[in-house]
Amino acid sequence: MQDIKKLYSELSNVDIGDLGKNQQIHIRDILKKTTCDDLITISDHKMYLEILQKFRILMNDNFELVGKNFLKTITSMLSVGEDGVYSNSKRFLFELIQNVDDCEYEDISDCHLDIQFRYNISPGEIILKYNEKGFAPKDVFAITGIAENSKNISADKTEIGEKGIGFKSVFGVADKVRIESGMFSFELNKNDFTVPIPVY
């Protein structure tokens, strides 16, 4: 916990764009090694999200060095349709349900999934609620990445996705996704889908 608090304090006085490669690696390593035991309160979880947000913004800036439209191209490729990876317009539903299946539960024989479709509001919403244990920091890091290991990959489980790509198919139909899991609460937007925005 000291590492994450110290990092939060250091980054509050720094222009994130001025950080060198070694500093970026240091931030990434602290974010990846943070455990559930390191984050106790909602404030701790929000602090983690704010550091991750800055890190992902910095990574997006680095992507622009690859090509000005790099992220826009990746977003298009991960969507459904002629230019996208997915040809089935309902693929995102399968990916969301796969995420539910990949979660950790207190009792594996007592898993519940409730799906609500709200078409009577604009924009419409699809809400998935399930009784998972809740995201660990590594899960938040993975789901906000593009080529990170997916959550809960372990020798005794058989998850399908490993790169955090499948979940992004939701942006083929959605402009915004909100995730509430454990004490993490954040949004991801289609135009910046790696950058978590804390929402409490």
C-alpha positions as CSV (number, residue, x, y, z in Angstrom):
1,M,0.0,0.0,0.0
2,Q,2.9,2.3,0.7
3,D,4.0,2.0,-2.9
4,I,0.7,3.0,-4.3
5,K,0.2,5.9,-1.9
6,K,3.7,7.2,-2.5
7,L,3.2,7.0,-6.3
8,Y,-0.2,8.8,-6.0
9,S,1.6,11.6,-4.1
10,E,4.4,11.8,-6.6
11,L,2.1,11.9,-9.6
12,S,0.0,14.7,-8.2
13,N,2.8,17.2,-8.8
14,V,4.1,15.9,-12.2
15,D,3.1,16.5,-15.8
16,I,2.4,12.9,-16.8
17,G,3.8,13.7,-20.3
18,D,7.2,14.5,-18.9
19,L,7.8,10.9,-17.5
20,G,10.6,8.9,-19.1
21,K,10.4,5.2,-20.1
22,N,11.9,4.0,-16.8
23,Q,9.3,6.0,-14.8
24,Q,6.5,4.6,-17.0
25,I,7.7,1.0,-16.4
26,H,7.9,1.8,-12.6
27,I,4.3,3.0,-12.6
28,R,3.1,0.0,-14.6
29,D,4.9,-2.4,-12.3
30,I,3.3,-0.9,-9.2
31,L,-0.1,-1.0,-10.8
32,K,0.3,-4.6,-11.8
33,K,1.6,-5.8,-8.4
34,T,-1.0,-4.0,-6.3
35,T,-3.2,-6.6,-4.6
36,C,-6.6,-6.6,-3.0
37,D,-4.9,-6.4,0.4
38,D,-3.3,-3.2,-0.6
39,L,-6.6,-1.4,-1.2
40,I,-8.9,-1.3,1.8
41,T,-11.2,1.7,1.5
42,I,-13.2,3.2,-1.4
43,S,-10.7,6.0,-1.4
44,D,-7.9,3.5,-1.9
45,H,-9.7,2.0,-4.9
46,K,-10.4,5.4,-6.4
47,M,-6.7,6.4,-5.9
48,Y,-5.7,3.2,-7.9
49,L,-8.1,4.1,-10.7
50,E,-6.8,7.7,-10.8
51,I,-3.2,6.4,-11.2
52,L,-4.3,3.9,-13.8
53,Q,-6.1,6.7,-15.6
54,K,-3.0,8.8,-15.8
55,F,-0.9,5.8,-16.9
56,R,-3.4,4.8,-19.7
57,I,-3.5,8.5,-20.9
58,L,0.3,8.4,-21.1
59,M,0.2,5.1,-23.1
60,N,-2.4,6.6,-25.5
61,D,0.0,9.5,-26.1
62,N,2.7,7.0,-26.9
63,F,0.4,5.3,-29.3
64,E,0.2,8.5,-31.3
65,L,3.9,8.1,-32.0
66,V,3.0,4.9,-33.9
67,G,0.5,6.8,-36.0
68,K,-1.9,9.7,-35.4
69,N,-4.9,7.5,-35.9
70,F,-3.6,4.4,-34.2
71,L,-6.2,4.2,-31.4
72,K,-9.1,5.1,-33.8
73,T,-7.9,2.3,-36.1
74,I,-7.8,-0.2,-33.2
75,T,-11.3,0.9,-32.1
76,S,-12.6,0.3,-35.6
77,M,-10.9,-3.1,-35.8
78,L,-12.4,-4.3,-32.5
79,S,-15.9,-3.3,-33.6
80,V,-18.5,-5.3,-35.5
81,G,-18.8,-5.0,-39.3
82,E,-16.9,-4.9,-42.5
83,D,-13.7,-3.4,-41.0
84,G,-14.0,-5.1,-37.6
85,V,-12.8,-8.4,-36.2
86,Y,-16.4,-9.5,-35.4
87,S,-18.9,-10.2,-38.1
88,N,-21.7,-11.2,-35.7
89,S,-23.5,-8.1,-34.4
90,K,-24.4,-9.9,-31.2
91,R,-20.8,-11.0,-30.5
92,F,-20.5,-8.4,-27.7
93,L,-23.2,-10.3,-25.7
94,F,-21.3,-13.5,-25.9
95,E,-18.1,-11.7,-24.7
96,L,-19.9,-10.1,-21.8
97,I,-21.4,-13.4,-20.7
98,Q,-17.9,-15.0,-21.1
99,N,-16.6,-12.3,-18.7
100,V,-19.3,-13.4,-16.2
101,D,-18.1,-17.0,-16.5
102,D,-14.5,-16.0,-16.0
103,C,-15.2,-14.3,-12.7
104,E,-14.5,-15.7,-9.2
105,Y,-17.4,-16.6,-7.0
106,E,-17.8,-17.5,-3.3
107,D,-19.7,-20.7,-4.3
108,I,-19.3,-21.8,-7.9
109,S,-22.5,-23.8,-7.7
110,D,-24.5,-20.6,-6.7
111,C,-23.8,-18.2,-9.6
112,H,-26.5,-15.7,-10.7
113,L,-26.7,-13.6,-13.8
114,D,-29.5,-11.0,-14.3
115,I,-29.6,-9.3,-17.7
116,Q,-31.8,-6.2,-18.2
117,F,-32.5,-4.5,-21.5
118,R,-33.7,-1.0,-21.2
119,Y,-35.0,0.3,-24.5
120,N,-37.4,2.9,-23.1
121,I,-34.6,5.4,-22.4
122,S,-32.2,7.1,-24.7
123,P,-29.6,5.9,-25.1
124,G,-30.7,2.4,-24.4
125,E,-28.9,0.3,-21.8
126,I,-28.0,-3.4,-21.2
127,I,-27.3,-4.1,-17.6
128,L,-25.6,-7.3,-16.4
129,K,-25.6,-8.0,-12.6
130,Y,-24.0,-11.1,-11.1
131,N,-22.7,-12.2,-7.7
132,E,-19.0,-12.3,-8.4
133,K,-16.4,-11.7,-5.6
134,G,-15.4,-8.4,-7.3
135,F,-12.4,-7.2,-9.4
136,A,-8.9,-7.3,-8.0
137,P,-6.6,-4.5,-9.1
138,K,-5.0,-6.8,-11.8
139,D,-8.5,-7.3,-13.3
140,V,-9.0,-3.6,-13.7
141,F,-5.5,-3.2,-15.2
142,A,-6.3,-6.1,-17.7
143,I,-9.7,-4.9,-18.8
144,T,-8.4,-1.4,-19.5
145,G,-5.5,-2.7,-21.6
146,I,-5.4,-4.0,-25.1
147,A,-2.9,-6.9,-24.9
148,E,-2.9,-7.7,-21.2
149,N,-3.7,-11.1,-19.6
150,S,-7.4,-11.4,-18.8
151,K,-8.6,-11.6,-15.2
152,N,-8.1,-14.7,-13.1
153,I,-6.0,-16.6,-15.6
154,S,-4.7,-19.6,-13.6
155,A,-3.7,-23.2,-14.0
156,D,-7.0,-24.6,-12.6
157,K,-9.3,-22.5,-14.7
158,T,-10.1,-22.5,-18.4
159,E,-10.8,-18.9,-19.6
160,I,-11.2,-18.2,-23.2
161,G,-9.8,-14.7,-23.6
162,E,-6.3,-13.7,-22.6
163,K,-5.7,-10.3,-24.2
164,G,-8.6,-8.1,-23.0
165,I,-9.7,-7.8,-26.6
166,G,-13.1,-9.6,-26.5
167,F,-14.6,-7.2,-24.0
168,K,-13.8,-4.3,-26.3
169,S,-16.3,-5.7,-28.8
170,V,-19.0,-3.9,-26.7
171,F,-17.8,-0.7,-28.3
172,G,-19.1,-1.9,-31.6
173,V,-22.6,-1.0,-30.2
174,A,-22.0,1.1,-27.1
175,D,-20.5,4.6,-26.6
176,K,-19.9,4.1,-22.9
177,V,-19.6,1.2,-20.5
178,R,-19.9,1.4,-16.7
179,I,-18.3,-1.2,-14.5
180,E,-19.1,-1.6,-10.8
181,S,-17.2,-4.5,-9.2
182,G,-16.2,-4.8,-5.6
183,M,-15.1,-1.3,-4.6
184,F,-14.1,-0.3,-8.1
185,S,-16.5,1.9,-10.0
186,F,-15.5,3.4,-13.4
187,E,-16.6,4.1,-16.9
188,L,-14.8,3.5,-20.2
189,N,-15.7,5.5,-23.3
190,K,-15.6,4.3,-26.9
191,N,-13.2,7.0,-28.1
192,D,-10.7,6.4,-25.2
193,F,-11.6,2.8,-24.2
194,T,-8.4,2.1,-22.3
195,V,-8.8,5.1,-19.9
196,P,-10.9,4.4,-16.8
197,I,-12.9,7.3,-15.5
198,P,-13.7,6.9,-11.7
199,V,-17.4,7.2,-11.1
200,Y,-18.6,7.0,-7.5
